[in-house]
């Protein structure tokens, strides 16, 4: 079965965002942070050289990936995407929710839901939408 890894685009804030996500989830970047200046065989304008070409951060068994858009490309904040995280405990759900909500906007606070899960949603300070979903039955 194919594995899905969320890929996020930013308008010059990718490195800041991924350092924030690293502080929330822990871990190390896979291979470091690649910059636009690292692209071989391509002329990169001076204002783009320090933008992120690619970064990957392991989160559980998945990888959150991202990059900055190349100057001149249209950019729309990620309001049409959510990243859904399934933590291993209510405590971890609360920790992740609080950390990601810091400086952002809570859409739905962490609460027990009618479908049986402990769930909340938010938009972080970088405009990325998150769903935190803890399911007791799937953890046993």
N, CA, C and O atoms as a GROMACS GRO file, in nm:
protein
  560
    1UNK      N    1   0.085  -0.118   0.000
    1UNK     CA    2   0.000   0.000   0.000
    1UNK      C    3   0.088   0.123   0.000
    1UNK      O    4   0.189   0.128   0.071
    2UNK      N    5   0.051   0.222  -0.079
    2UNK     CA    6   0.126   0.348  -0.084
    2UNK      C    7   0.112   0.421   0.048
    2UNK      O    8   0.011   0.408   0.118
    3UNK      N    9   0.213   0.497   0.080
    3UNK     CA   10   0.212   0.577   0.203
    3UNK      C   11   0.196   0.723   0.165
    3UNK      O   12   0.260   0.771   0.072
    4UNK      N   13   0.110   0.794   0.237
    4UNK     CA   14   0.088   0.936   0.210
    4UNK      C   15   0.170   1.019   0.307
    4UNK      O   16   0.170   0.993   0.427
    5UNK      N   17   0.240   1.118   0.256
    5UNK     CA   18   0.313   1.213   0.338
    5UNK      C   19   0.267   1.353   0.301
    5UNK      O   20   0.278   1.392   0.184
    6UNK      N   21   0.217   1.428   0.397
    6UNK     CA   22   0.174   1.565   0.366
    6UNK      C   23   0.293   1.650   0.321
    6UNK      O   24   0.402   1.641   0.377
    7UNK      N   25   0.270   1.733   0.220
    7UNK     CA   26   0.373   1.823   0.169
    7UNK      C   27   0.317   1.964   0.172
    7UNK      O   28   0.213   1.993   0.112
    8UNK      N   29   0.385   2.051   0.243
    8UNK     CA   30   0.339   2.188   0.264
    8UNK      C   31   0.426   2.286   0.188
    8UNK      O   32   0.548   2.272   0.185
    9UNK      N   33   0.364   2.386   0.127
    9UNK     CA   34   0.436   2.495   0.061
    9UNK      C   35   0.420   2.623   0.142
    9UNK      O   36   0.313   2.650   0.198
   10UNK      N   37   0.526   2.700   0.147
   10UNK     CA   38   0.528   2.825   0.223
   10UNK      C   39   0.580   2.937   0.134
   10UNK      O   40   0.645   2.912   0.033
   11UNK      N   41   0.550   3.059   0.173
   11UNK     CA   42   0.595   3.176   0.100
   11UNK      C   43   0.711   3.242   0.176
   11UNK      O   44   0.702   3.357   0.218
   12UNK      N   45   0.820   3.166   0.191
   12UNK     CA   46   0.939   3.219   0.257
   12UNK      C   47   0.952   3.186   0.404
   12UNK      O   48   1.050   3.226   0.467
   13UNK      N   49   0.855   3.114   0.463
   13UNK     CA   50   0.861   3.082   0.606
   13UNK      C   51   0.878   2.933   0.634
   13UNK      O   52   0.856   2.889   0.746
   14UNK      N   53   0.915   2.855   0.534
   14UNK     CA   54   0.925   2.710   0.551
   14UNK      C   55   1.023   2.671   0.662
   14UNK      O   56   0.989   2.589   0.747
   15UNK      N   57   1.141   2.728   0.662
   15UNK     CA   58   1.240   2.690   0.762
   15UNK      C   59   1.192   2.724   0.903
   15UNK      O   60   1.207   2.644   0.995
   16UNK      N   61   1.134   2.842   0.920
   16UNK     CA   62   1.079   2.881   1.051
   16UNK      C   63   0.967   2.786   1.092
   16UNK      O   64   0.962   2.742   1.208
   17UNK      N   65   0.878   2.754   0.999
   17UNK     CA   66   0.767   2.664   1.030
   17UNK      C   67   0.818   2.526   1.069
   17UNK      O   68   0.770   2.468   1.166
   18UNK      N   69   0.913   2.472   0.994
   18UNK     CA   70   0.962   2.338   1.024
   18UNK      C   71   1.044   2.333   1.152
   18UNK      O   72   1.044   2.231   1.220
   19UNK      N   73   1.113   2.439   1.185
   19UNK     CA   74   1.180   2.443   1.316
   19UNK      C   75   1.076   2.442   1.428
   19UNK      O   76   1.098   2.381   1.532
   20UNK      N   77   0.964   2.511   1.406
   20UNK     CA   78   0.854   2.508   1.502
   20UNK      C   79   0.798   2.366   1.513
   20UNK      O   80   0.780   2.315   1.624
   21UNK      N   81   0.769   2.301   1.399
   21UNK     CA   82   0.714   2.166   1.401
   21UNK      C   83   0.812   2.068   1.466
   21UNK      O   84   0.771   1.976   1.537
   22UNK      N   85   0.941   2.089   1.444
   22UNK     CA   86   1.043   2.006   1.508
   22UNK      C   87   1.037   2.024   1.660
   22UNK      O   88   1.055   1.927   1.734
   23UNK      N   89   1.011   2.146   1.708
   23UNK     CA   90   1.001   2.169   1.852
   23UNK      C   91   0.876   2.103   1.910
   23UNK      O   92   0.873   2.066   2.028
   24UNK      N   93   0.772   2.087   1.827
   24UNK     CA   94   0.648   2.023   1.872
   24UNK      C   95   0.662   1.871   1.873
   24UNK      O   96   0.630   1.805   1.972
   25UNK      N   97   0.710   1.814   1.761
   25UNK     CA   98   0.711   1.670   1.744
   25UNK      C   99   0.843   1.602   1.778
   25UNK      O  100   0.847   1.481   1.797
   26UNK      N  101   0.951   1.680   1.788
   26UNK     CA  102   1.082   1.620   1.811
   26UNK      C  103   1.139   1.565   1.682
   26UNK      O  104   1.084   1.587   1.574
   27UNK      N  105   1.249   1.492   1.694
   27UNK     CA  106   1.311   1.430   1.577
   27UNK      C  107   1.410   1.523   1.510
   27UNK      O  108   1.436   1.635   1.555
   28UNK      N  109   1.465   1.474   1.400
   28UNK     CA  110   1.563   1.547   1.321
   28UNK      C  111   1.519   1.549   1.176
   28UNK      O  112   1.450   1.458   1.130
   29UNK      N  113   1.557   1.653   1.104
   29UNK     CA  114   1.525   1.662   0.962
   29UNK      C  115   1.599   1.553   0.885
   29UNK      O  116   1.716   1.526   0.911
   30UNK      N  117   1.531   1.491   0.790
   30UNK     CA  118   1.592   1.387   0.708
   30UNK      C  119   1.688   1.452   0.608
   30UNK      O  120   1.643   1.517   0.513
   31UNK      N  121   1.816   1.436   0.627
   31UNK     CA  122   1.915   1.492   0.536
   31UNK      C  123   1.938   1.640   0.552
   31UNK      O  124   2.013   1.699   0.474
   32UNK      N  125   1.878   1.702   0.650
   32UNK     CA  126   1.897   1.845   0.672
   32UNK      C  127   1.794   1.928   0.597
   32UNK      O  128   1.692   1.877   0.551
   33UNK      N  129   1.823   2.056   0.586
   33UNK     CA  130   1.736   2.150   0.516
   33UNK      C  131   1.806   2.189   0.386
   33UNK      O  132   1.913   2.250   0.388
   34UNK      N  133   1.745   2.153   0.274
   34UNK     CA  134   1.804   2.186   0.144
   34UNK      C  135   1.752   2.322   0.099
   34UNK      O  136   1.632   2.349   0.105
   35UNK      N  137   1.844   2.406   0.055
   35UNK     CA  138   1.809   2.541   0.010
   35UNK      C  139   1.806   2.547  -0.142
   35UNK      O  140   1.862   2.462  -0.211
   36UNK      N  141   1.740   2.649  -0.194
   36UNK     CA  142   1.733   2.669  -0.339
   36UNK      C  143   1.873   2.680  -0.399
   36UNK      O  144   1.896   2.635  -0.512
   37UNK      N  145   1.966   2.739  -0.325
   37UNK     CA  146   2.103   2.754  -0.377
   37UNK      C  147   2.171   2.619  -0.397
   37UNK      O  148   2.271   2.610  -0.467
   38UNK      N  149   2.116   2.512  -0.335
   38UNK     CA  150   2.175   2.378  -0.348
   38UNK      C  151   2.135   2.308  -0.478
   38UNK      O  152   2.192   2.204  -0.511
   39UNK      N  153   2.037   2.364  -0.552
   39UNK     CA  154   1.993   2.301  -0.677
   39UNK      C  155   2.105   2.312  -0.780
   39UNK      O  156   2.158   2.420  -0.806
   40UNK      N  157   2.139   2.198  -0.837
   40UNK     CA  158   2.246   2.197  -0.936
   40UNK      C  159   2.190   2.214  -1.076
   40UNK      O  160   2.084   2.160  -1.108
   41UNK      N  161   2.261   2.287  -1.158
   41UNK     CA  162   2.223   2.306  -1.296
   41UNK      C  163   2.108   2.403  -1.317
   41UNK      O  164   2.048   2.406  -1.424
   42UNK      N  165   2.078   2.483  -1.216
   42UNK     CA  166   1.969   2.580  -1.230
   42UNK      C  167   2.014   2.714  -1.176
   42UNK      O  168   2.071   2.722  -1.067
   43UNK      N  169   1.990   2.818  -1.252
   43UNK     CA  170   2.023   2.953  -1.208
   43UNK      C  171   1.917   2.999  -1.108
   43UNK      O  172   1.798   2.999  -1.138
   44UNK      N  173   1.961   3.037  -0.989
   44UNK     CA  174   1.870   3.079  -0.882
   44UNK      C  175   1.893   3.226  -0.854
   44UNK      O  176   2.006   3.266  -0.827
   45UNK      N  177   1.787   3.309  -0.858
   45UNK     CA  178   1.804   3.451  -0.827
   45UNK      C  179   1.854   3.470  -0.683
   45UNK      O  180   1.826   3.388  -0.596
   46UNK      N  181   1.927   3.575  -0.661
   46UNK     CA  182   1.986   3.602  -0.529
   46UNK      C  183   1.882   3.599  -0.417
   46UNK      O  184   1.908   3.544  -0.310
   47UNK      N  185   1.763   3.657  -0.441
   47UNK     CA  186   1.660   3.663  -0.337
   47UNK      C  187   1.599   3.526  -0.304
   47UNK      O  188   1.526   3.513  -0.205
   48UNK      N  189   1.629   3.424  -0.386
   48UNK     CA  190   1.572   3.291  -0.363
   48UNK      C  191   1.672   3.192  -0.304
   48UNK      O  192   1.633   3.083  -0.263
   49UNK      N  193   1.799   3.227  -0.300
   49UNK     CA  194   1.903   3.130  -0.263
   49UNK      C  195   1.885   3.070  -0.124
   49UNK      O  196   1.918   2.952  -0.105
   50UNK      N  197   1.834   3.145  -0.027
   50UNK     CA  198   1.819   3.093   0.109
   50UNK      C  199   1.681   3.034   0.137
   50UNK      O  200   1.653   2.990   0.248
   51UNK      N  201   1.593   3.034   0.036
   51UNK     CA  202   1.463   2.971   0.053
   51UNK      C  203   1.480   2.820   0.058
   51UNK      O  204   1.576   2.765   0.004
   52UNK      N  205   1.386   2.752   0.124
   52UNK     CA  206   1.394   2.607   0.139
   52UNK      C  207   1.346   2.538   0.011
   52UNK      O  208   1.235   2.562  -0.036
   53UNK      N  209   1.433   2.453  -0.043
   53UNK     CA  210   1.398   2.372  -0.159
   53UNK      C  211   1.323   2.246  -0.112
   53UNK      O  212   1.227   2.204  -0.176
   54UNK      N  213   1.368   2.187  -0.001
   54UNK     CA  214   1.302   2.067   0.053
   54UNK      C  215   1.347   2.043   0.197
   54UNK      O  216   1.463   2.064   0.232
   55UNK      N  217   1.250   1.998   0.279
   55UNK     CA  218   1.280   1.955   0.415
   55UNK      C  219   1.181   1.844   0.450
   55UNK      O  220   1.065   1.849   0.408
   56UNK      N  221   1.226   1.745   0.524
   56UNK     CA  222   1.139   1.637   0.570
   56UNK      C  223   1.159   1.613   0.718
   56UNK      O  224   1.273   1.607   0.765
   57UNK      N  225   1.049   1.598   0.792
   57UNK     CA  226   1.055   1.574   0.936
   57UNK      C  227   0.973   1.450   0.969
   57UNK      O  228   0.852   1.448   0.949
   58UNK      N  229   1.039   1.343   1.020
   58UNK     CA  230   0.962   1.225   1.061
   58UNK      C  231   0.869   1.259   1.177
   58UNK      O  232   0.909   1.324   1.273
   59UNK      N  233   0.745   1.214   1.166
   59UNK     CA  234   0.645   1.228   1.272
   59UNK      C  235   0.581   1.091   1.284
   59UNK      O  236   0.501   1.051   1.199
   60UNK      N  237   0.615   1.018   1.390
   60UNK     CA  238   0.570   0.880   1.401
   60UNK      C  239   0.626   0.801   1.285
   60UNK      O  240   0.746   0.808   1.258
   61UNK      N  241   0.543   0.726   1.215
   61UNK     CA  242   0.588   0.647   1.100
   61UNK      C  243   0.573   0.720   0.969
   61UNK      O  244   0.592   0.660   0.863
   62UNK      N  245   0.540   0.848   0.971
   62UNK     CA  246   0.520   0.927   0.850
   62UNK      C  247   0.626   1.037   0.841
   62UNK      O  248   0.707   1.055   0.931
   63UNK      N  249   0.623   1.109   0.730
   63UNK     CA  250   0.716   1.220   0.711
   63UNK      C  251   0.637   1.343   0.667
   63UNK      O  252   0.565   1.339   0.567
   64UNK      N  253   0.652   1.452   0.742
   64UNK     CA  254   0.596   1.581   0.704
   64UNK      C  255   0.701   1.650   0.618
   64UNK      O  256   0.815   1.667   0.662
   65UNK      N  257   0.664   1.691   0.496
   65UNK     CA  258   0.761   1.751   0.405
   65UNK      C  259   0.716   1.891   0.365
   65UNK      O  260   0.597   1.924   0.372
   66UNK      N  261   0.812   1.973   0.322
   66UNK     CA  262   0.775   2.107   0.281
   66UNK      C  263   0.883   2.177   0.202
   66UNK      O  264   0.997   2.130   0.191
   67UNK      N  265   0.845   2.293   0.147
   67UNK     CA  266   0.937   2.379   0.073
   67UNK      C  267   0.876   2.518   0.063
   67UNK      O  268   0.757   2.537   0.086
   68UNK      N  269   0.960   2.614   0.028
   68UNK     CA  270   0.912   2.748  -0.007
   68UNK      C  271   0.879   2.748  -0.156
   68UNK      O  272   0.939   2.673  -0.233
   69UNK      N  273   0.784   2.832  -0.195
   69UNK     CA  274   0.757   2.846  -0.338
   69UNK      C  275   0.868   2.930  -0.400
   69UNK      O  276   0.932   3.011  -0.332
   70UNK      N  277   0.891   2.910  -0.527
   70UNK     CA  278   0.992   2.988  -0.599
   70UNK      C  279   0.937   3.127  -0.622
   70UNK      O  280   0.818   3.141  -0.652
   71UNK      N  281   1.019   3.230  -0.609
   71UNK     CA  282   0.970   3.367  -0.629
   71UNK      C  283   0.895   3.382  -0.761
   71UNK      O  284   0.937   3.331  -0.864
   72UNK      N  285   0.783   3.453  -0.754
   72UNK     CA  286   0.701   3.476  -0.873
   72UNK      C  287   0.588   3.377  -0.889
   72UNK      O  288   0.496   3.400  -0.968
   73UNK      N  289   0.592   3.264  -0.816
   73UNK     CA  290   0.481   3.168  -0.823
   73UNK      C  291   0.367   3.217  -0.734
   73UNK      O  292   0.392   3.276  -0.629
   74UNK      N  293   0.244   3.191  -0.774
   74UNK     CA  294   0.132   3.231  -0.688
   74UNK      C  295   0.129   3.147  -0.561
   74UNK      O  296   0.163   3.028  -0.564
   75UNK      N  297   0.089   3.208  -0.450
   75UNK     CA  298   0.083   3.138  -0.322
   75UNK      C  299  -0.050   3.167  -0.254
   75UNK      O  300  -0.093   3.282  -0.245
   76UNK      N  301  -0.114   3.060  -0.205
   76UNK     CA  302  -0.235   3.072  -0.125
   76UNK      C  303  -0.211   2.990   0.001
   76UNK      O  304  -0.175   2.872  -0.007
   77UNK      N  305  -0.230   3.051   0.118
   77UNK     CA  306  -0.210   2.978   0.244
   77UNK      C  307  -0.292   2.850   0.244
   77UNK      O  308  -0.397   2.843   0.180
   78UNK      N  309  -0.246   2.750   0.316
   78UNK     CA  310  -0.302   2.615   0.312
   78UNK      C  311  -0.437   2.597   0.376
   78UNK      O  312  -0.454   2.506   0.456
   79UNK      N  313  -0.534   2.681   0.342
   79UNK     CA  314  -0.665   2.668   0.405
   79UNK      C  315  -0.748   2.556   0.345
   79UNK      O  316  -0.858   2.528   0.395
   80UNK      N  317  -0.700   2.491   0.241
   80UNK     CA  318  -0.776   2.380   0.184
   80UNK      C  319  -0.714   2.245   0.221
   80UNK      O  320  -0.753   2.143   0.164
   81UNK      N  321  -0.621   2.244   0.314
   81UNK     CA  322  -0.557   2.120   0.356
   81UNK      C  323  -0.556   2.111   0.508
   81UNK      O  324  -0.536   2.211   0.577
   82UNK      N  325  -0.577   1.990   0.559
   82UNK     CA  326  -0.559   1.962   0.700
   82UNK      C  327  -0.459   1.849   0.712
   82UNK      O  328  -0.452   1.760   0.627
   83UNK      N  329  -0.382   1.853   0.816
   83UNK     CA  330  -0.298   1.740   0.851
   83UNK      C  331  -0.363   1.677   0.973
   83UNK      O  332  -0.383   1.742   1.075
   84UNK      N  333  -0.396   1.549   0.960
   84UNK     CA  334  -0.463   1.478   1.068
   84UNK      C  335  -0.361   1.394   1.143
   84UNK      O  336  -0.296   1.307   1.084
   85UNK      N  337  -0.349   1.419   1.272
   85UNK     CA  338  -0.253   1.348   1.358
   85UNK      C  339  -0.330   1.257   1.452
   85UNK      O  340  -0.430   1.297   1.510
   86UNK      N  341  -0.283   1.134   1.466
   86UNK     CA  342  -0.344   1.036   1.555
   86UNK      C  343  -0.245   1.001   1.666
   86UNK      O  344  -0.166   0.907   1.651
   87UNK      N  345  -0.247   1.074   1.778
   87UNK     CA  346  -0.154   1.048   1.887
   87UNK      C  347  -0.190   0.918   1.961
   87UNK      O  348  -0.297   0.862   1.941
   88UNK      N  349  -0.097   0.873   2.046
   88UNK     CA  350  -0.114   0.746   2.117
   88UNK      C  351  -0.183   0.760   2.251
   88UNK      O  352  -0.212   0.658   2.314
   89UNK      N  353  -0.210   0.882   2.298
   89UNK     CA  354  -0.279   0.901   2.426
   89UNK      C  355  -0.351   1.035   2.427
   89UNK      O  356  -0.324   1.123   2.346
   90UNK      N  357  -0.445   1.048   2.522
   90UNK     CA  358  -0.513   1.177   2.540
   90UNK      C  359  -0.413   1.285   2.580
   90UNK      O  360  -0.422   1.399   2.534
   91UNK      N  361  -0.318   1.248   2.664
   91UNK     CA  362  -0.217   1.344   2.710
   91UNK      C  363  -0.135   1.396   2.592
   91UNK      O  364  -0.108   1.516   2.582
   92UNK      N  365  -0.095   1.305   2.504
   92UNK     CA  366  -0.019   1.347   2.385
   92UNK      C  367  -0.106   1.432   2.294
   92UNK      O  368  -0.058   1.529   2.234
   93UNK      N  369  -0.234   1.398   2.281
   93UNK     CA  370  -0.327   1.479   2.201
   93UNK      C  371  -0.334   1.621   2.256
   93UNK      O  372  -0.328   1.718   2.180
   94UNK      N  373  -0.347   1.633   2.387
   94UNK     CA  374  -0.353   1.766   2.450
   94UNK      C  375  -0.223   1.844   2.431
   94UNK      O  376  -0.226   1.964   2.404
   95UNK      N  377  -0.110   1.775   2.444
   95UNK     CA  378   0.021   1.841   2.429
   95UNK      C  379   0.038   1.894   2.286
   95UNK      O  380   0.076   2.009   2.267
   96UNK      N  381   0.010   1.809   2.188
   96UNK     CA  382   0.024   1.850   2.048
   96UNK      C  383  -0.071   1.964   2.014
   96UNK      O  384  -0.032   2.060   1.948
   97UNK      N  385  -0.195   1.953   2.060
   97UNK     CA  386  -0.295   2.056   2.032
   97UNK      C  387  -0.250   2.191   2.089
   97UNK      O  388  -0.254   2.292   2.020
   98UNK      N  389  -0.208   2.190   2.215
   98UNK     CA  390  -0.165   2.315   2.280
   98UNK      C  391  -0.044   2.376   2.210
   98UNK      O  392  -0.040   2.497   2.189
   99UNK      N  393   0.052   2.294   2.174
   99UNK     CA  394   0.173   2.345   2.109
   99UNK      C  395   0.141   2.402   1.971
   99UNK      O  396   0.187   2.511   1.937
  100UNK      N  397   0.062   2.330   1.892
  100UNK     CA  398   0.029   2.378   1.758
  100UNK      C  399  -0.063   2.500   1.761
  100UNK      O  400  -0.057   2.584   1.672
  101UNK      N  401  -0.149   2.509   1.863
  101UNK     CA  402  -0.242   2.622   1.874
  101UNK      C  403  -0.174   2.749   1.923
  101UNK      O  404  -0.230   2.858   1.908
  102UNK      N  405  -0.054   2.738   1.980
  102UNK     CA  406   0.016   2.855   2.032
  102UNK      C  407   0.040   2.956   1.920
  102UNK      O  408   0.116   2.928   1.827
  103UNK      N  409  -0.023   3.071   1.928
  103UNK     CA  410  -0.010   3.175   1.826
  103UNK      C  411  -0.104   3.155   1.709
  103UNK      O  412  -0.105   3.237   1.617
  104UNK      N  413  -0.184   3.048   1.712
  104UNK     CA  414  -0.277   3.020   1.603
  104UNK      C  415  -0.420   3.043   1.646
  104UNK      O  416  -0.447   3.121   1.738
  105UNK      N  417  -0.513   2.975   1.578
  105UNK     CA  418  -0.656   2.990   1.605
  105UNK      C  419  -0.719   2.854   1.627
  105UNK      O  420  -0.708   2.766   1.541
  106UNK      N  421  -0.784   2.835   1.741
  106UNK     CA  422  -0.857   2.711   1.768
  106UNK      C  423  -0.990   2.715   1.694
  106UNK      O  424  -1.067   2.809   1.709
  107UNK      N  425  -1.015   2.613   1.614
  107UNK     CA  426  -1.144   2.600   1.546
  107UNK      C  427  -1.241   2.521   1.634
  107UNK      O  428  -1.357   2.560   1.651
  108UNK      N  429  -1.194   2.411   1.689
  108UNK     CA  430  -1.274   2.323   1.772
  108UNK      C  431  -1.184   2.272   1.883
  108UNK      O  432  -1.088   2.200   1.855
  109UNK      N  433  -1.211   2.306   2.008
  109UNK     CA  434  -1.123   2.262   2.117
  109UNK      C  435  -1.126   2.110   2.133
  109UNK      O  436  -1.220   2.043   2.089
  110UNK      N  437  -1.024   2.055   2.197
  110UNK     CA  438  -1.017   1.911   2.223
  110UNK      C  439  -1.132   1.873   2.315
  110UNK      O  440  -1.143   1.923   2.427
  111UNK      N  441  -1.218   1.784   2.267
  111UNK     CA  442  -1.334   1.738   2.344
  111UNK      C  443  -1.371   1.598   2.297
  111UNK      O  444  -1.341   1.558   2.185
  112UNK      N  445  -1.436   1.523   2.386
  112UNK     CA  446  -1.494   1.395   2.347
  112UNK      C  447  -1.607   1.424   2.249
  112UNK      O  448  -1.691   1.512   2.273
  113UNK      N  449  -1.609   1.350   2.139
  113UNK     CA  450  -1.706   1.375   2.033
  113UNK      C  451  -1.812   1.265   2.027
  113UNK      O  452  -1.792   1.157   2.081
  114UNK      N  453  -1.924   1.295   1.962
  114UNK     CA  454  -2.035   1.200   1.954
  114UNK      C  455  -1.995   1.070   1.884
  114UNK      O  456  -2.058   0.967   1.907
  115UNK      N  457  -1.892   1.074   1.799
  115UNK     CA  458  -1.850   0.952   1.729
  115UNK      C  459  -1.755   0.868   1.814
  115UNK      O  460  -1.708   0.762   1.769
  116UNK      N  461  -1.726   0.915   1.936
  116UNK     CA  462  -1.647   0.834   2.029
  116UNK      C  463  -1.501   0.871   2.042
  116UNK      O  464  -1.430   0.814   2.124
  117UNK      N  465  -1.454   0.966   1.964
  117UNK     CA  466  -1.314   1.005   1.970
  117UNK      C  467  -1.295   1.134   2.048
  117UNK      O  468  -1.390   1.209   2.072
  118UNK      N  469  -1.172   1.158   2.088
  118UNK     CA  470  -1.129   1.282   2.150
  118UNK      C  471  -1.066   1.362   2.038
  118UNK      O  472  -0.964   1.321   1.983
  119UNK      N  473  -1.124   1.477   2.003
  119UNK     CA  474  -1.090   1.546   1.878
  119UNK      C  475  -1.088   1.698   1.896
  119UNK      O  476  -1.164   1.753   1.975
  120UNK      N  477  -1.000   1.762   1.821
  120UNK     CA  478  -0.997   1.906   1.812
  120UNK      C  479  -0.934   1.948   1.680
  120UNK      O  480  -0.862   1.870   1.618
  121UNK      N  481  -0.960   2.072   1.637
  121UNK     CA  482  -0.899   2.122   1.514
  121UNK      C  483  -0.855   2.266   1.534
  121UNK      O  484  -0.910   2.338   1.617
  122UNK      N  485  -0.755   2.308   1.455
  122UNK     CA  486  -0.698   2.441   1.470
  122UNK      C  487  -0.624   2.482   1.344
  122UNK      O  488  -0.596   2.400   1.256
  123UNK      N  489  -0.593   2.610   1.338
  123UNK     CA  490  -0.504   2.665   1.235
  123UNK      C  491  -0.384   2.719   1.309
  123UNK      O  492  -0.398   2.803   1.398
  124UNK      N  493  -0.263   2.671   1.273
  124UNK     CA  494  -0.144   2.718   1.344
  124UNK      C  495  -0.103   2.858   1.298
  124UNK      O  496  -0.164   2.915   1.208
  125UNK      N  497   0.000   2.911   1.361
  125UNK     CA  498   0.042   3.049   1.332
  125UNK      C  499   0.098   3.067   1.191
  125UNK      O  500   0.123   3.180   1.148
  126UNK      N  501   0.118   2.956   1.118
  126UNK     CA  502   0.165   2.964   0.980
  126UNK      C  503   0.052   2.944   0.880
  126UNK      O  504   0.076   2.938   0.759
  127UNK      N  505  -0.073   2.932   0.930
  127UNK     CA  506  -0.188   2.915   0.842
  127UNK      C  507  -0.216   2.771   0.803
  127UNK      O  508  -0.300   2.746   0.716
  128UNK      N  509  -0.149   2.675   0.866
  128UNK     CA  510  -0.170   2.533   0.837
  128UNK      C  511  -0.279   2.480   0.929
  128UNK      O  512  -0.278   2.506   1.050
  129UNK      N  513  -0.373   2.404   0.872
  129UNK     CA  514  -0.484   2.348   0.947
  129UNK      C  515  -0.451   2.207   0.995
  129UNK      O  516  -0.398   2.125   0.920
  130UNK      N  517  -0.482   2.179   1.122
  130UNK     CA  518  -0.451   2.051   1.187
  130UNK      C  519  -0.577   1.994   1.251
  130UNK      O  520  -0.662   2.068   1.301
  131UNK      N  521  -0.588   1.861   1.249
  131UNK     CA  522  -0.689   1.788   1.324
  131UNK      C  523  -0.615   1.691   1.416
  131UNK      O  524  -0.529   1.615   1.370
  132UNK      N  525  -0.647   1.694   1.544
  132UNK     CA  526  -0.588   1.602   1.641
  132UNK      C  527  -0.700   1.506   1.680
  132UNK      O  528  -0.806   1.549   1.726
  133UNK      N  529  -0.678   1.376   1.662
  133UNK     CA  530  -0.783   1.277   1.680
  133UNK      C  531  -0.729   1.157   1.757
  133UNK      O  532  -0.649   1.080   1.706
  134UNK      N  533  -0.775   1.143   1.881
  134UNK     CA  534  -0.736   1.026   1.961
  134UNK      C  535  -0.855   0.932   1.971
  134UNK      O  536  -0.964   0.971   2.013
  135UNK      N  537  -0.832   0.807   1.931
  135UNK     CA  538  -0.936   0.705   1.934
  135UNK      C  539  -0.893   0.595   2.030
  135UNK      O  540  -0.798   0.522   2.001
  136UNK      N  541  -0.962   0.582   2.142
  136UNK     CA  542  -0.927   0.483   2.246
  136UNK      C  543  -0.930   0.343   2.190
  136UNK      O  544  -0.839   0.264   2.218
  137UNK      N  545  -1.031   0.308   2.113
  137UNK     CA  546  -1.046   0.172   2.063
  137UNK      C  547  -0.932   0.132   1.970
  137UNK      O  548  -0.890   0.016   1.970
  138UNK      N  549  -0.881   0.225   1.890
  138UNK     CA  550  -0.772   0.194   1.798
  138UNK      C  551  -0.637   0.185   1.867
  138UNK      O  552  -0.539   0.144   1.805
  139UNK      N  553  -0.629   0.222   1.993
  139UNK     CA  554  -0.502   0.223   2.067
  139UNK      C  555  -0.480   0.094   2.146
  139UNK      O  556  -0.371   0.072   2.199
  140UNK      N  557  -0.582   0.009   2.154
  140UNK     CA  558  -0.569  -0.112   2.234
  140UNK      C  559  -0.514  -0.227   2.155
  140UNK      O  560  -0.497  -0.336   2.208
   0.00000   0.00000   0.00000
